Amino acid sequence: MKNLENNKLTAVFMGYELQKDPTERFFGKYKTPITNVWVDEKELSFDTDWNLIMDVVEMIEEIDVVASFQIENPTIYIWKSSEDSNFEDIEIDIFTKTKKEAVVEAINQFISWYNKNNTATPKEPGLNTLVCKECGGNNIQGKEWRYVHSGKFAGDSSNDDDDNWCDDCEAHIEFVTIDEYLQTIGG
Ligand SMILES: [Zn+2]
């Protein structure tokens, strides 16, 4: 049986965009990231489609608080990444349900925790946010290292100016913090 509410929460967690404007053609539908396809909420299949379920598992593993999402008999685990983390391990046994149901239950518990603990604090740009040294803009790109297989972030590239790019200046320009930028313009 599909669980509409959990599917909707999972879609948002996965970066799907809900059209909230009633005057728009796709009002009430969800737009998939990257492929930009509009999906009706009843077509969301995060509880039935293994391909989608595994995308969610991988997304959860990308989040700092999680060390791994372990799918095995007889227990599905989401382990926290460290003892300091305020995330509590999730354990779902599969004695009374299928493995798929147990994985989906673990996902739902995680997203419920995540929505309470992570999205409650919208990110305001702090004074340590990096900006372009010339224009102060944040439309900037920097080279970085990634693990080839997991895609996980492994570190910044060197501090070479060539590795920094400002889209607005269309040039390789050093990044500074907002605080430093405000000082250079006498703010
Ligand atoms: Zn710039």
Backbone and ligand atoms as CSV (ligand in chain L), in Angstrom:
chain,resi,resn,atom,element,x,y,z
A,1,MET,N,N,0.834,-1.198,0.000
A,1,MET,CA,C,0.000,0.000,0.000
A,1,MET,C,C,0.869,1.248,0.000
A,2,LYS,N,N,0.505,2.179,-0.833
A,2,LYS,CA,C,1.289,3.416,-0.915
A,2,LYS,C,C,0.980,4.326,0.268
A,3,ASN,N,N,2.001,5.000,0.724
A,3,ASN,CA,C,1.795,5.979,1.769
A,3,ASN,C,C,2.088,7.359,1.196
A,4,LEU,N,N,1.005,8.067,0.865
A,4,LEU,CA,C,1.125,9.332,0.147
A,4,LEU,C,C,1.949,10.359,0.907
A,5,GLU,N,N,1.662,10.511,2.198
A,5,GLU,CA,C,2.363,11.554,2.955
A,5,GLU,C,C,3.870,11.293,2.988
A,6,ASN,N,N,4.261,10.047,3.248
A,6,ASN,CA,C,5.689,9.733,3.290
A,6,ASN,C,C,6.334,9.899,1.919
A,7,ASN,N,N,5.612,9.555,0.868
A,7,ASN,CA,C,6.141,9.751,-0.478
A,7,ASN,C,C,6.405,11.230,-0.755
A,8,LYS,N,N,5.479,12.079,-0.299
A,8,LYS,CA,C,5.636,13.518,-0.528
A,8,LYS,C,C,6.830,14.059,0.254
A,9,LEU,N,N,6.971,13.620,1.499
A,9,LEU,CA,C,8.105,14.058,2.320
A,9,LEU,C,C,9.426,13.600,1.695
A,10,THR,N,N,9.431,12.360,1.185
A,10,THR,CA,C,10.654,11.835,0.581
A,10,THR,C,C,10.995,12.601,-0.691
A,11,ALA,N,N,9.962,12.950,-1.473
A,11,ALA,CA,C,10.201,13.709,-2.705
A,11,ALA,C,C,10.883,15.038,-2.393
A,12,VAL,N,N,10.390,15.723,-1.384
A,12,VAL,CA,C,10.985,17.011,-1.016
A,12,VAL,C,C,12.422,16.804,-0.538
A,13,PHE,N,N,12.624,15.752,0.268
A,13,PHE,CA,C,13.978,15.427,0.748
A,13,PHE,C,C,14.928,15.193,-0.426
A,14,MET,N,N,14.396,14.597,-1.497
A,14,MET,CA,C,15.229,14.275,-2.664
A,14,MET,C,C,15.365,15.458,-3.628
A,15,GLY,N,N,14.846,16.616,-3.231
A,15,GLY,CA,C,15.039,17.798,-4.059
A,15,GLY,C,C,13.968,18.011,-5.109
A,16,TYR,N,N,12.883,17.240,-5.023
A,16,TYR,CA,C,11.765,17.495,-5.933
A,16,TYR,C,C,11.131,18.824,-5.529
A,17,GLU,N,N,10.648,19.553,-6.534
A,17,GLU,CA,C,10.101,20.880,-6.275
A,17,GLU,C,C,8.594,20.845,-6.470
A,18,LEU,N,N,7.854,21.227,-5.421
A,18,LEU,CA,C,6.391,21.239,-5.495
A,18,LEU,C,C,5.931,22.551,-6.112
A,19,GLN,N,N,5.069,22.471,-7.131
A,19,GLN,CA,C,4.502,23.691,-7.719
A,19,GLN,C,C,3.364,24.169,-6.820
A,20,LYS,N,N,3.591,25.308,-6.156
A,20,LYS,CA,C,2.612,25.780,-5.175
A,20,LYS,C,C,1.708,26.885,-5.721
A,21,ASP,N,N,1.946,27.273,-6.955
A,21,ASP,CA,C,1.172,28.376,-7.523
A,21,ASP,C,C,-0.063,27.823,-8.251
A,22,PRO,N,N,-1.276,28.128,-7.719
A,22,PRO,CA,C,-2.491,27.542,-8.303
A,22,PRO,C,C,-2.754,28.017,-9.734
A,23,THR,N,N,-2.111,29.098,-10.159
A,23,THR,CA,C,-2.336,29.564,-11.527
A,23,THR,C,C,-1.436,28.837,-12.518
A,24,GLU,N,N,-0.512,28.038,-11.999
A,24,GLU,CA,C,0.417,27.338,-12.892
A,24,GLU,C,C,-0.184,26.017,-13.358
A,25,ARG,N,N,0.197,25.642,-14.558
A,25,ARG,CA,C,-0.334,24.425,-15.182
A,25,ARG,C,C,-0.041,23.183,-14.343
A,26,PHE,N,N,1.151,23.125,-13.756
A,26,PHE,CA,C,1.545,21.926,-13.014
A,26,PHE,C,C,1.325,22.067,-11.499
A,27,PHE,N,N,0.351,22.917,-11.145
A,27,PHE,CA,C,0.041,23.125,-9.730
A,27,PHE,C,C,-0.190,21.784,-9.017
A,28,GLY,N,N,0.471,21.609,-7.869
A,28,GLY,CA,C,0.281,20.392,-7.071
A,28,GLY,C,C,1.160,19.236,-7.510
A,29,LYS,N,N,1.880,19.403,-8.615
A,29,LYS,CA,C,2.770,18.324,-9.055
A,29,LYS,C,C,4.197,18.584,-8.577
A,30,TYR,N,N,5.007,17.538,-8.641
A,30,TYR,CA,C,6.394,17.622,-8.195
A,30,TYR,C,C,7.329,17.533,-9.394
A,31,LYS,N,N,8.313,18.436,-9.430
A,31,LYS,CA,C,9.284,18.433,-10.531
A,31,LYS,C,C,10.542,17.696,-10.092
A,32,THR,N,N,10.947,16.704,-10.881
A,32,THR,CA,C,12.141,15.928,-10.544
A,32,THR,C,C,13.384,16.787,-10.752
A,33,PRO,N,N,14.387,16.627,-9.884
A,33,PRO,CA,C,15.627,17.369,-10.108
A,33,PRO,C,C,16.339,16.823,-11.342
A,34,ILE,N,N,17.146,17.636,-11.948
A,34,ILE,CA,C,17.974,17.314,-13.119
A,34,ILE,C,C,17.127,17.045,-14.365
A,35,THR,N,N,16.228,16.048,-14.304
A,35,THR,CA,C,15.444,15.724,-15.504
A,35,THR,C,C,14.234,16.642,-15.698
A,36,ASN,N,N,13.829,17.368,-14.609
A,36,ASN,CA,C,12.726,18.329,-14.693
A,36,ASN,C,C,11.436,17.764,-15.280
A,37,VAL,N,N,11.024,16.613,-14.784
A,37,VAL,CA,C,9.762,16.010,-15.214
A,37,VAL,C,C,8.724,16.258,-14.115
A,38,TRP,N,N,7.505,16.640,-14.532
A,38,TRP,CA,C,6.448,16.880,-13.535
A,38,TRP,C,C,5.743,15.569,-13.204
A,39,VAL,N,N,5.646,15.255,-11.917
A,39,VAL,CA,C,5.080,13.992,-11.474
A,39,VAL,C,C,3.912,14.284,-10.534
A,40,ASP,N,N,2.800,13.580,-10.738
A,40,ASP,CA,C,1.673,13.705,-9.824
A,40,ASP,C,C,2.021,13.034,-8.505
A,41,GLU,N,N,1.501,13.580,-7.391
A,41,GLU,CA,C,1.863,13.015,-6.085
A,41,GLU,C,C,1.499,11.531,-5.986
A,42,LYS,N,N,0.437,11.115,-6.693
A,42,LYS,CA,C,0.028,9.711,-6.632
A,42,LYS,C,C,0.985,8.799,-7.401
A,43,GLU,N,N,1.809,9.401,-8.261
A,43,GLU,CA,C,2.783,8.604,-9.022
A,43,GLU,C,C,4.116,8.460,-8.289
A,44,LEU,N,N,4.278,9.186,-7.178
A,44,LEU,CA,C,5.542,9.084,-6.434
A,44,LEU,C,C,5.689,7.663,-5.889
A,45,SER,N,N,6.845,7.040,-6.121
A,45,SER,CA,C,6.998,5.607,-5.812
A,45,SER,C,C,8.205,5.326,-4.928
A,46,PHE,N,N,8.433,6.226,-3.961
A,46,PHE,CA,C,9.589,6.032,-3.085
A,46,PHE,C,C,9.396,4.876,-2.104
A,47,ASP,N,N,8.200,4.295,-2.083
A,47,ASP,CA,C,7.973,3.155,-1.194
A,47,ASP,C,C,7.901,1.833,-1.964
A,48,THR,N,N,7.926,1.908,-3.304
A,48,THR,CA,C,7.761,0.676,-4.073
A,48,THR,C,C,8.868,0.419,-5.094
A,49,ASP,N,N,9.477,1.480,-5.588
A,49,ASP,CA,C,10.448,1.337,-6.676
A,49,ASP,C,C,11.870,1.247,-6.100
A,50,TRP,N,N,12.477,0.064,-6.215
A,50,TRP,CA,C,13.812,-0.128,-5.628
A,50,TRP,C,C,14.823,0.880,-6.157
A,51,ASN,N,N,14.703,1.252,-7.431
A,51,ASN,CA,C,15.657,2.229,-7.979
A,51,ASN,C,C,15.587,3.542,-7.209
A,52,LEU,N,N,14.353,4.004,-6.977
A,52,LEU,CA,C,14.179,5.256,-6.236
A,52,LEU,C,C,14.596,5.081,-4.783
A,53,ILE,N,N,14.256,3.920,-4.203
A,53,ILE,CA,C,14.593,3.668,-2.806
A,53,ILE,C,C,16.114,3.727,-2.613
A,54,MET,N,N,16.855,3.138,-3.555
A,54,MET,CA,C,18.310,3.153,-3.414
A,54,MET,C,C,18.882,4.549,-3.607
A,55,ASP,N,N,18.237,5.368,-4.443
A,55,ASP,CA,C,18.670,6.770,-4.559
A,55,ASP,C,C,18.541,7.471,-3.204
A,56,VAL,N,N,17.436,7.171,-2.491
A,56,VAL,CA,C,17.230,7.805,-1.190
A,56,VAL,C,C,18.272,7.293,-0.188
A,57,VAL,N,N,18.544,5.985,-0.228
A,57,VAL,CA,C,19.566,5.415,0.659
A,57,VAL,C,C,20.900,6.132,0.439
A,58,GLU,N,N,21.257,6.326,-0.830
A,58,GLU,CA,C,22.531,6.994,-1.117
A,58,GLU,C,C,22.514,8.447,-0.677
A,59,MET,N,N,21.375,9.110,-0.844
A,59,MET,CA,C,21.263,10.503,-0.403
A,59,MET,C,C,21.434,10.591,1.113
A,60,ILE,N,N,20.816,9.652,1.833
A,60,ILE,CA,C,20.932,9.666,3.294
A,60,ILE,C,C,22.388,9.453,3.709
A,61,GLU,N,N,23.077,8.560,3.005
A,61,GLU,CA,C,24.489,8.313,3.348
A,61,GLU,C,C,25.373,9.531,3.085
A,62,GLU,N,N,24.899,10.449,2.234
A,62,GLU,CA,C,25.669,11.669,1.956
A,62,GLU,C,C,25.603,12.665,3.107
A,63,ILE,N,N,24.621,12.484,3.980
A,63,ILE,CA,C,24.415,13.477,5.029
A,63,ILE,C,C,25.379,13.222,6.190
A,64,ASP,N,N,25.966,14.309,6.667
A,64,ASP,CA,C,27.063,14.244,7.640
A,64,ASP,C,C,26.817,13.340,8.837
A,65,VAL,N,N,25.590,13.317,9.340
A,65,VAL,CA,C,25.339,12.586,10.584
A,65,VAL,C,C,25.338,11.074,10.378
A,66,VAL,N,N,25.285,10.625,9.131
A,66,VAL,CA,C,25.132,9.195,8.860
A,66,VAL,C,C,26.447,8.579,8.388
A,67,ALA,N,N,26.821,7.468,9.043
A,67,ALA,CA,C,28.015,6.733,8.608
A,67,ALA,C,C,27.650,5.765,7.499
A,68,SER,N,N,26.587,4.986,7.711
A,68,SER,CA,C,26.164,4.084,6.645
A,68,SER,C,C,24.733,3.625,6.837
A,69,PHE,N,N,24.144,3.245,5.722
A,69,PHE,CA,C,22.795,2.684,5.701
A,69,PHE,C,C,23.003,1.217,5.378
A,70,GLN,N,N,22.733,0.372,6.363
A,70,GLN,CA,C,23.094,-1.032,6.213
A,70,GLN,C,C,21.847,-1.879,6.002
A,71,ILE,N,N,21.805,-2.577,4.875
A,71,ILE,CA,C,20.627,-3.372,4.520
A,71,ILE,C,C,21.012,-4.836,4.578
A,72,GLU,N,N,20.558,-5.534,5.611
A,72,GLU,CA,C,20.942,-6.939,5.758
A,72,GLU,C,C,19.919,-7.652,6.628
A,73,ASN,N,N,20.032,-8.966,6.690
A,73,ASN,CA,C,19.194,-9.736,7.605
A,73,ASN,C,C,19.816,-9.733,8.990
A,74,PRO,N,N,19.022,-9.723,10.054
A,74,PRO,CA,C,17.573,-9.502,10.063
A,74,PRO,C,C,17.215,-8.079,10.431
A,75,THR,N,N,18.180,-7.150,10.297
A,75,THR,CA,C,17.938,-5.784,10.753
A,75,THR,C,C,18.480,-4.772,9.751
A,76,ILE,N,N,17.673,-3.736,9.499
A,76,ILE,CA,C,18.123,-2.609,8.686
A,76,ILE,C,C,18.625,-1.538,9.643
A,77,TYR,N,N,19.825,-1.050,9.412
A,77,TYR,CA,C,20.385,-0.027,10.294
A,77,TYR,C,C,20.687,1.248,9.529
A,78,ILE,N,N,20.509,2.389,10.201
A,78,ILE,CA,C,21.181,3.615,9.767
A,78,ILE,C,C,22.075,4.014,10.939
A,79,TRP,N,N,23.377,3.892,10.723
A,79,TRP,CA,C,24.335,4.173,11.796
A,79,TRP,C,C,24.719,5.647,11.796
A,80,LYS,N,N,24.876,6.187,12.994
A,80,LYS,CA,C,25.360,7.571,13.049
A,80,LYS,C,C,26.862,7.612,12.801
A,81,SER,N,N,27.328,8.781,12.363
A,81,SER,CA,C,28.723,8.886,11.931
A,81,SER,C,C,29.683,9.034,13.098
A,82,SER,N,N,29.202,9.538,14.237
A,82,SER,CA,C,30.110,9.648,15.379
A,82,SER,C,C,29.328,9.681,16.677
A,83,GLU,N,N,30.040,9.445,17.755
A,83,GLU,CA,C,29.408,9.460,19.070
A,83,GLU,C,C,28.869,10.847,19.419
A,84,ASP,N,N,29.478,11.886,18.845
A,84,ASP,CA,C,29.058,13.259,19.169
A,84,ASP,C,C,27.745,13.637,18.492
A,85,SER,N,N,27.386,12.882,17.464
A,85,SER,CA,C,26.210,13.239,16.683
A,85,SER,C,C,24.945,13.142,17.528
A,86,ASN,N,N,23.999,14.060,17.288
A,86,ASN,CA,C,22.730,13.991,18.024
A,86,ASN,C,C,21.741,13.067,17.326
A,87,PHE,N,N,22.165,12.479,16.231
A,87,PHE,CA,C,21.319,11.510,15.532
A,87,PHE,C,C,21.414,10.148,16.234
A,88,GLU,N,N,20.249,9.551,16.495
A,88,GLU,CA,C,20.216,8.235,17.140
A,88,GLU,C,C,20.139,7.167,16.046
A,89,ASP,N,N,20.919,6.115,16.187
A,89,ASP,CA,C,20.850,5.023,15.217
A,89,ASP,C,C,19.405,4.563,15.025
A,90,ILE,N,N,19.076,4.228,13.798
A,90,ILE,CA,C,17.747,3.678,13.504
A,90,ILE,C,C,17.913,2.186,13.236
A,91,GLU,N,N,17.094,1.374,13.872
A,91,GLU,CA,C,17.144,-0.079,13.673
A,91,GLU,C,C,15.740,-0.581,13.393
A,92,ILE,N,N,15.561,-1.237,12.262
A,92,ILE,CA,C,14.248,-1.791,11.908
A,92,ILE,C,C,14.428,-3.289,11.659
A,93,ASP,N,N,13.747,-4.117,12.426
A,93,ASP,CA,C,13.888,-5.555,12.165
A,93,ASP,C,C,12.926,-5.968,11.060
A,94,ILE,N,N,13.254,-7.059,10.388
A,94,ILE,CA,C,12.424,-7.458,9.244
A,94,ILE,C,C,11.684,-8.770,9.506
A,95,PHE,N,N,11.464,-9.073,10.780
A,95,PHE,CA,C,10.757,-10.327,11.092
A,95,PHE,C,C,9.317,-10.315,10.606
A,96,THR,N,N,8.671,-9.158,10.701
A,96,THR,CA,C,7.238,-9.124,10.392
A,96,THR,C,C,6.944,-8.365,9.114
A,97,LYS,N,N,7.979,-8.055,8.333
A,97,LYS,CA,C,7.737,-7.292,7.111
A,97,LYS,C,C,8.784,-7.675,6.082
A,98,THR,N,N,8.581,-7.229,4.857
A,98,THR,CA,C,9.581,-7.511,3.832
A,98,THR,C,C,10.784,-6.597,4.028
A,99,LYS,N,N,11.874,-6.972,3.385
A,99,LYS,CA,C,13.075,-6.144,3.478
A,99,LYS,C,C,12.809,-4.756,2.892
A,100,LYS,N,N,12.049,-4.730,1.800
A,100,LYS,CA,C,11.747,-3.424,1.189
A,100,LYS,C,C,10.951,-2.551,2.149
A,101,GLU,N,N,9.940,-3.147,2.783
A,101,GLU,CA,C,9.145,-2.363,3.744
A,101,GLU,C,C,10.015,-1.842,4.883
A,102,ALA,N,N,10.964,-2.676,5.310
A,102,ALA,CA,C,11.830,-2.267,6.419
A,102,ALA,C,C,12.755,-1.126,6.004
A,103,VAL,N,N,13.275,-1.196,4.775
A,103,VAL,CA,C,14.150,-0.118,4.290
A,103,VAL,C,C,13.351,1.180,4.195
A,104,VAL,N,N,12.132,1.089,3.658
A,104,VAL,CA,C,11.292,2.285,3.525
A,104,VAL,C,C,10.955,2.851,4.903
A,105,GLU,N,N,10.708,1.962,5.872
A,105,GLU,CA,C,10.410,2.433,7.228
A,105,GLU,C,C,11.612,3.173,7.825
A,106,ALA,N,N,12.806,2.636,7.594
A,106,ALA,CA,C,14.021,3.304,8.075
A,106,ALA,C,C,14.178,4.669,7.421
A,107,ILE,N,N,13.903,4.724,6.109
A,107,ILE,CA,C,13.976,6.003,5.383
A,107,ILE,C,C,12.992,7.010,5.984
A,108,ASN,N,N,11.750,6.561,6.207
A,108,ASN,CA,C,10.732,7.471,6.738
A,108,ASN,C,C,11.121,7.998,8.118
A,109,GLN,N,N,11.664,7.088,8.952
A,109,GLN,CA,C,12.106,7.534,10.282
A,109,GLN,C,C,13.229,8.548,10.162
A,110,PHE,N,N,14.155,8.288,9.224
A,110,PHE,CA,C,15.282,9.215,9.074
A,110,PHE,C,C,14.798,10.590,8.620
A,111,ILE,N,N,13.923,10.608,7.605
A,111,ILE,CA,C,13.467,11.897,7.066
A,111,ILE,C,C,12.681,12.665,8.122
A,112,SER,N,N,11.920,11.931,8.918
A,112,SER,CA,C,11.196,12.577,10.006
A,112,SER,C,C,12.183,13.239,10.977
A,113,TRP,N,N,13.248,12.515,11.318
A,113,TRP,CA,C,14.285,13.086,12.196
A,113,TRP,C,C,14.950,14.280,11.517
A,114,TYR,N,N,15.285,14.103,10.232
A,114,TYR,CA,C,16.007,15.138,9.485
A,114,TYR,C,C,15.188,16.430,9.416
A,115,ASN,N,N,13.889,16.284,9.131
A,115,ASN,CA,C,13.049,17.473,9.005
A,115,ASN,C,C,12.919,18.214,10.329
A,116,LYS,N,N,12.968,17.477,11.423
A,116,LYS,CA,C,12.890,18.130,12.733
A,116,LYS,C,C,14.204,18.798,13.099
A,117,ASN,N,N,15.323,18.192,12.693
A,117,ASN,CA,C,16.615,18.639,13.212
A,117,ASN,C,C,17.453,19.461,12.258
A,118,ASN,N,N,17.241,19.296,10.969
A,118,ASN,CA,C,18.145,19.983,10.046
A,118,ASN,C,C,17.532,21.140,9.287
A,119,THR,N,N,16.275,21.017,8.886
A,119,THR,CA,C,15.726,22.084,8.061
A,119,THR,C,C,15.079,23.161,8.922
A,120,ALA,N,N,15.071,22.943,10.248
A,120,ALA,CA,C,14.476,23.943,11.129
A,120,ALA,C,C,15.326,25.208,11.174
A,121,THR,N,N,16.589,25.098,10.779
A,121,THR,CA,C,17.466,26.263,10.817
A,121,THR,C,C,17.880,26.653,9.402
A,122,PRO,N,N,17.089,27.533,8.768
A,122,PRO,CA,C,17.444,27.966,7.420
A,122,PRO,C,C,18.817,28.634,7.434
A,123,LYS,N,N,19.610,28.335,6.438
A,123,LYS,CA,C,20.983,28.853,6.424
A,123,LYS,C,C,21.018,30.309,5.964
A,124,GLU,N,N,21.382,31.207,6.856
A,124,GLU,CA,C,21.641,32.594,6.506
A,124,GLU,C,C,23.113,32.682,6.164
A,125,PRO,N,N,23.469,33.481,5.160
A,125,PRO,CA,C,24.900,33.603,4.896
A,125,PRO,C,C,25.614,34.219,6.089
A,126,GLY,N,N,26.573,33.504,6.643
A,126,GLY,CA,C,27.335,34.030,7.769
A,126,GLY,C,C,28.493,34.866,7.262
A,127,LEU,N,N,29.204,35.480,8.179
A,127,LEU,CA,C,30.328,36.334,7.775
A,127,LEU,C,C,31.496,35.520,7.240
A,128,ASN,N,N,31.457,34.183,7.438
A,128,ASN,CA,C,32.531,33.345,6.911
A,128,ASN,C,C,32.240,32.814,5.511
A,129,THR,N,N,31.062,33.161,4.966
A,129,THR,CA,C,30.730,32.707,3.621
A,129,THR,C,C,31.713,33.296,2.615
A,130,LEU,N,N,32.175,32.466,1.682
A,130,LEU,CA,C,33.135,32.947,0.686
A,130,LEU,C,C,32.426,33.699,-0.436
A,131,VAL,N,N,33.054,34.784,-0.870
A,131,VAL,CA,C,32.540,35.562,-1.995
A,131,VAL,C,C,33.704,35.950,-2.907
A,132,CYS,N,N,33.354,36.474,-4.070
A,132,CYS,CA,C,34.379,36.949,-5.001
A,132,CYS,C,C,35.053,38.195,-4.434
A,133,LYS,N,N,36.400,38.253,-4.498
A,133,LYS,CA,C,37.138,39.381,-3.927
A,133,LYS,C,C,36.866,40.682,-4.674
A,134,GLU,N,N,36.549,40.595,-5.962
A,134,GLU,CA,C,36.332,41.800,-6.770
A,134,GLU,C,C,34.931,42.367,-6.589
A,135,CYS,N,N,33.918,41.505,-6.795
A,135,CYS,CA,C,32.551,42.030,-6.835
A,135,CYS,C,C,31.748,41.695,-5.587
A,136,GLY,N,N,32.295,40.833,-4.726
A,136,GLY,CA,C,31.577,40.482,-3.500
A,136,GLY,C,C,30.428,39.518,-3.749
A,137,GLY,N,N,30.314,39.045,-4.982
A,137,GLY,CA,C,29.194,38.162,-5.317
A,137,GLY,C,C,29.419,36.730,-4.854
A,138,ASN,N,N,28.317,35.985,-4.790
A,138,ASN,CA,C,28.443,34.578,-4.377
A,138,ASN,C,C,28.201,33.616,-5.540
A,139,ASN,N,N,28.261,34.154,-6.742
A,139,ASN,CA,C,28.059,33.323,-7.934
A,139,ASN,C,C,29.417,32.756,-8.350
A,140,ILE,N,N,30.009,31.975,-7.437
A,140,ILE,CA,C,31.398,31.574,-7.619
A,140,ILE,C,C,31.535,30.056,-7.621
A,141,GLN,N,N,32.557,29.591,-8.325
A,141,GLN,CA,C,32.812,28.153,-8.422
A,141,GLN,C,C,34.254,27.887,-8.029
A,142,GLY,N,N,34.454,26.760,-7.343
A,142,GLY,CA,C,35.812,26.374,-6.985
A,142,GLY,C,C,36.039,24.911,-7.292
A,143,LYS,N,N,37.239,24.573,-7.720
A,143,LYS,CA,C,37.564,23.166,-7.956
A,143,LYS,C,C,37.627,22.437,-6.632
A,144,GLU,N,N,37.230,21.170,-6.649
A,144,GLU,CA,C,37.336,20.376,-5.428
A,144,GLU,C,C,37.601,18.921,-5.789
A,145,TRP,N,N,38.070,18.170,-4.793
A,145,TRP,CA,C,38.323,16.755,-4.978
A,145,TRP,C,C,37.110,15.950,-4.551
A,146,ARG,N,N,36.803,14.884,-5.320
A,146,ARG,CA,C,35.711,13.995,-4.931
A,146,ARG,C,C,36.163,12.548,-5.046
A,147,TYR,N,N,35.626,11.714,-4.158
A,147,TYR,CA,C,35.876,10.287,-4.299
A,147,TYR,C,C,35.201,9.799,-5.575
A,148,VAL,N,N,35.924,9.072,-6.381
A,148,VAL,CA,C,35.426,8.673,-7.696
A,148,VAL,C,C,34.155,7.837,-7.579
A,149,HIS,N,N,34.102,6.919,-6.618
A,149,HIS,CA,C,32.983,5.981,-6.577
A,149,HIS,C,C,31.782,6.492,-5.802
A,150,SER,N,N,32.021,7.134,-4.677
A,150,SER,CA,C,30.880,7.590,-3.876
A,150,SER,C,C,30.458,8.993,-4.267
A,151,GLY,N,N,31.352,9.741,-4.940
A,151,GLY,CA,C,31.041,11.132,-5.247
A,151,GLY,C,C,31.164,12.029,-4.035
A,152,LYS,N,N,31.579,11.475,-2.906
A,152,LYS,CA,C,31.660,12.278,-1.692
A,152,LYS,C,C,32.774,13.314,-1.788
A,153,PHE,N,N,32.536,14.462,-1.170
A,153,PHE,CA,C,33.506,15.537,-1.134
A,153,PHE,C,C,34.752,15.094,-0.370
A,154,ALA,N,N,35.946,15.318,-0.958
A,154,ALA,CA,C,37.179,14.881,-0.304
A,154,ALA,C,C,38.062,16.048,0.102
A,155,GLY,N,N,37.795,17.232,-0.403
A,155,GLY,CA,C,38.597,18.376,-0.002
A,155,GLY,C,C,38.656,19.418,-1.100
A,156,ASP,N,N,39.031,20.643,-0.712
A,156,ASP,CA,C,39.198,21.699,-1.695
A,156,ASP,C,C,40.436,21.414,-2.522
A,157,SER,N,N,40.452,21.970,-3.710
A,157,SER,CA,C,41.669,21.941,-4.505
A,157,SER,C,C,42.668,22.910,-3.857
A,158,SER,N,N,43.810,23.102,-4.456
A,158,SER,CA,C,44.794,24.033,-3.897
A,158,SER,C,C,44.209,25.442,-3.882
A,159,ASN,N,N,44.908,26.368,-3.259
A,159,ASN,CA,C,44.394,27.733,-3.205
A,159,ASN,C,C,44.817,28.572,-4.402
A,160,ASP,N,N,45.156,27.877,-5.464
A,160,ASP,CA,C,45.549,28.525,-6.701
A,160,ASP,C,C,44.401,29.378,-7.237
A,161,ASP,N,N,44.677,30.619,-7.636
A,161,ASP,CA,C,43.622,31.465,-8.185
A,161,ASP,C,C,42.932,30.817,-9.384
A,162,ASP,N,N,43.705,30.040,-10.149
A,162,ASP,CA,C,43.140,29.413,-11.337
A,162,ASP,C,C,42.003,28.455,-11.004
A,163,ASP,N,N,41.958,28.005,-9.751
A,163,ASP,CA,C,40.916,27.058,-9.353
A,163,ASP,C,C,39.625,27.764,-8.939
A,164,ASN,N,N,39.686,29.091,-8.865
A,164,ASN,CA,C,38.508,29.853,-8.457
A,164,ASN,C,C,37.938,30.610,-9.652
A,165,TRP,N,N,36.627,30.645,-9.732
A,165,TRP,CA,C,35.974,31.292,-10.863
A,165,TRP,C,C,34.773,32.085,-10.376
A,166,CYS,N,N,34.669,33.344,-10.833
A,166,CYS,CA,C,33.478,34.144,-10.534
A,166,CYS,C,C,32.670,34.267,-11.808
A,167,ASP,N,N,31.423,33.800,-11.758
A,167,ASP,CA,C,30.555,33.844,-12.932
A,167,ASP,C,C,30.221,35.275,-13.320
A,168,ASP,N,N,30.076,36.148,-12.313
A,168,ASP,CA,C,29.669,37.525,-12.602
A,168,ASP,C,C,30.815,38.319,-13.221
A,169,CYS,N,N,32.039,38.110,-12.698
A,169,CYS,CA,C,33.207,38.812,-13.265
A,169,CYS,C,C,33.739,38.073,-14.496
A,170,GLU,N,N,33.324,36.843,-14.687
A,170,GLU,CA,C,33.827,35.981,-15.758
A,170,GLU,C,C,35.351,35.948,-15.734
A,171,ALA,N,N,35.894,35.682,-14.555
A,171,ALA,CA,C,37.353,35.657,-14.403
A,171,ALA,C,C,37.741,34.792,-13.212
A,172,HIS,N,N,38.992,34.332,-13.235
A,172,HIS,CA,C,39.554,33.624,-12.083
A,172,HIS,C,C,39.928,34.665,-11.032
A,173,ILE,N,N,39.214,34.665,-9.932
A,173,ILE,CA,C,39.464,35.672,-8.899
A,173,ILE,C,C,39.469,34.992,-7.529
A,174,GLU,N,N,40.340,35.449,-6.689
A,174,GLU,CA,C,40.476,34.899,-5.337
A,174,GLU,C,C,39.152,35.041,-4.571
A,175,PHE,N,N,38.860,34.079,-3.701
A,175,PHE,CA,C,37.694,34.194,-2.832
A,175,PHE,C,C,38.130,34.743,-1.476
A,176,VAL,N,N,37.276,35.537,-0.892
A,176,VAL,CA,C,37.504,36.001,0.486
A,176,VAL,C,C,36.203,35.812,1.247
A,177,THR,N,N,36.244,35.886,2.578
A,177,THR,CA,C,35.005,35.808,3.340
A,177,THR,C,C,34.260,37.131,3.191
A,178,ILE,N,N,32.951,37.108,3.440
A,178,ILE,CA,C,32.152,38.345,3.371
A,178,ILE,C,C,32.754,39.398,4.301
A,179,ASP,N,N,33.189,38.936,5.471
A,179,ASP,CA,C,33.787,39.833,6.452
A,179,ASP,C,C,34.992,40.558,5.854
A,180,GLU,N,N,35.880,39.784,5.211
A,180,GLU,CA,C,37.079,40.378,4.590
A,180,GLU,C,C,36.690,41.331,3.455
A,181,TYR,N,N,35.689,40.924,2.676
A,181,TYR,CA,C,35.252,41.770,1.561
A,181,TYR,C,C,34.731,43.114,2.071
A,182,LEU,N,N,33.912,43.047,3.136
A,182,LEU,CA,C,33.341,44.292,3.681
A,182,LEU,C,C,34.450,45.217,4.179
A,183,GLN,N,N,35.540,44.604,4.734
A,183,GLN,CA,C,36.655,45.439,5.201
A,183,GLN,C,C,37.376,46.103,4.030
A,184,THR,N,N,37.536,45.348,2.902
A,184,THR,CA,C,38.273,45.925,1.774
A,184,THR,C,C,37.507,47.082,1.138
A,185,ILE,N,N,36.156,47.047,1.240
A,185,ILE,CA,C,35.416,48.172,0.651
A,185,ILE,C,C,35.082,49.229,1.717
A,186,GLY,N,N,35.673,49.053,2.895
A,186,GLY,CA,C,35.533,50.052,3.948
A,186,GLY,C,C,34.198,49.984,4.651
A,187,GLY,N,N,33.607,48.785,4.636
A,187,GLY,CA,C,32.299,48.646,5.275
A,187,GLY,C,C,32.402,48.249,6.730
L,1,ZN,ZN,ZN,33.132,38.570,-9.098
